[in-house]
Amino acid sequence: MINNQYEMYAQFLIRCREVMGPFDVEKLATDENYKADFFQRVALSADDELFNMAFIINCSLNETDSVH
């Protein structure tokens, strides 16, 4: 298990690029519709590792959003 959240996020982005091809990282960070579509595509990717990482990352991002 990866202890560092930033390391996990980086690994997630690398794995996404491998599985799904190119995507806009800045838009992912700022555009809620793009983020929702992106995570929907991850869910449909049929890649269990990527899906599990996405779940953890998405939960973490949602926690961060609710704190602010």
ABEGO torsion letter per residue (X at the ends): XBABAAAAAAAAAAAAAAAAEBBBAAAAAABAAAAAAAAAAAAAAGBAAAAAAAAAAAAAAAAAAAAX
